[in-house]
Amino acid sequence: MLKLLLGYFFSIFGSLKAYRGFVLGSVKREFQAKYQNSLLGVVWVIANPLAMVVVYTVIFSEVMKAKLPGISGEFSYGIYICSGILAWGFFSEVILRSQNIFLDNANLLKKLSFPKICLPTIVLLVATTNFLIIFGIFTVFLIISGNFPGFVILYIVPILILQTLLSLGIGMTLGVLNVFFRDVGQFFGIFMQFWFWLTPIVYPREIVPQKAQFLLDLNPMSSIIEAYHNILVFGKAPQIDSLAYTTIMALLFLGVGLYLFRSKSPEMVDEI
C-alpha cells in the first residue's frame, strides 16, 4: 500500500513539474483578477491582513482588557486569538475551496487537457501565499510590540507542513466526493462552523469541562492550534507527542484523498 502511494506521489510530482507553468500562471492570474479593478491594487494584499491583526490584537487586548489564565503580557489575548485565527484561516480556505474546485472549473476540465491534480495544487499555493503574507505582517507586529518568541518560531515550519497535509487530504477527499454527491459540499460548509467552535481557537482547553475534553482530543486541529499558541503566545516548543494523532489523521485523509482521486478521476468530467 505504502509503495503504491509513493509511486502515485512521484507520478503526481512529475505531472505538476511538467505543468508548472500552467499552475504558477493560474496562481498569478487569480491574484491579478482579485485586485486589478481596484484603485490601490496590490496594496489591499497588505491592508486586509494588517486590519485583521490590528483588530484582534488591539481591540481584544486593549479595549476589552481580556487576559488569558497564566499569562499577563500586553496584547496577550489578541495574539492568542490572532495566531489561532491565522492557522484556522489557512486550514478552512484550503478545504472550502478544494471541495468545489472541480465543479467550479467544469468548463476548464471539459475544454482543456491537463492533469486534474493541478487544480487542488493551485488552491493550496494561493492559500499558502495568503497565509505567508498575513503571517509576515503578524510577525512584524510581534517584533514591534516586543512579543516575538525568538528562534522557537521556527517550529512553525513543521507544524505548517502537517497542517497542509491534513487540509489537503480532507480537501481532496471532499472535492472528489462533491462531484458525485453534491450534498457533501453543502453539509461540510455548515460543519466547518461547528468545527471552528470545537477547536480551542478563541478559548483555552482549560475552560472546557473535563467530561467534554474528549471532543478536543478527537479533533485533529486541536493539537495544531495549541502548537501555534505554544509557539507564538507562550514562546515554547510544541509537544511532539500531542501531534501523533493529528499526523495519523493527516496521512489517513491524504491516502483516502489520493485513492479517490486516482480511482474516480476518469469519471469526474462526465459527472460535472
PERA-V911992 format. One record per residue. N is the residue number from 1. PSI is psi as a letter, one per 30 degrees, with the letter a starting at -180 (999 if undefined). Layout:
BEGIN
N:PSI, N:PSI
END
This chain:
BEGIN
1:e, 2:e, 3:e, 4:e, 5:e, 6:e, 7:e, 8:e, 9:e, 10:e, 11:e, 12:e, 13:e, 14:e, 15:e, 16:e, 17:e, 18:e, 19:g, 20:e, 21:e, 22:e, 23:e, 24:e, 25:e, 26:e, 27:e, 28:e, 29:e, 30:e, 31:e, 32:e, 33:e, 34:e, 35:g, 36:f, 37:g, 38:k, 39:e, 40:f, 41:b, 42:f, 43:e, 44:f, 45:e, 46:e, 47:e, 48:e, 49:e, 50:e, 51:e, 52:e, 53:e, 54:e, 55:e, 56:e, 57:e, 58:e, 59:e, 60:e, 61:e, 62:e, 63:e, 64:f, 65:h, 66:k, 67:l, 68:k, 69:k, 70:g, 71:k, 72:g, 73:l, 74:k, 75:g, 76:e, 77:e, 78:e, 79:e, 80:e, 81:e, 82:e, 83:e, 84:e, 85:e, 86:e, 87:e, 88:e, 89:e, 90:e, 91:e, 92:e, 93:e, 94:e, 95:e, 96:e, 97:e, 98:e, 99:f, 100:g, 101:e, 102:e, 103:e, 104:f, 105:h, 106:e, 107:e, 108:e, 109:e, 110:f, 111:e, 112:l, 113:j, 114:l, 115:k, 116:f, 117:f, 118:e, 119:e, 120:e, 121:e, 122:e, 123:e, 124:e, 125:e, 126:e, 127:e, 128:e, 129:e, 130:e, 131:e, 132:e, 133:e, 134:e, 135:e, 136:e, 137:e, 138:e, 139:e, 140:e, 141:e, 142:e, 143:e, 144:e, 145:f, 146:g, 147:g, 148:k, 149:f, 150:a, 151:f, 152:f, 153:f, 154:f, 155:f, 156:e, 157:e, 158:e, 159:e, 160:e, 161:e, 162:e, 163:e, 164:e, 165:e, 166:e, 167:e, 168:e, 169:e, 170:e, 171:e, 172:e, 173:e, 174:e, 175:e, 176:e, 177:e, 178:f, 179:e, 180:f, 181:j, 182:f, 183:f, 184:e, 185:e, 186:e, 187:e, 188:f, 189:e, 190:e, 191:e, 192:e, 193:e, 194:e, 195:e, 196:e, 197:f, 198:g, 199:k, 200:i, 201:e, 202:g, 203:l, 204:l, 205:e, 206:f, 207:f, 208:k, 209:k, 210:e, 211:f, 212:f, 213:f, 214:f, 215:e, 216:e, 217:e, 218:f, 219:j, 220:f, 221:f, 222:e, 223:e, 224:e, 225:e, 226:e, 227:e, 228:e, 229:e, 230:e, 231:e, 232:f, 233:e, 234:f, 235:h, 236:l, 237:k, 238:l, 239:j, 240:e, 241:f, 242:f, 243:f, 244:e, 245:e, 246:e, 247:e, 248:e, 249:e, 250:e, 251:e, 252:e, 253:e, 254:e, 255:e, 256:e, 257:e, 258:e, 259:e, 260:e, 261:e, 262:e, 263:e, 264:f, 265:e, 266:f, 267:f, 268:e, 269:e, 270:e, 271:f, 272:999
END
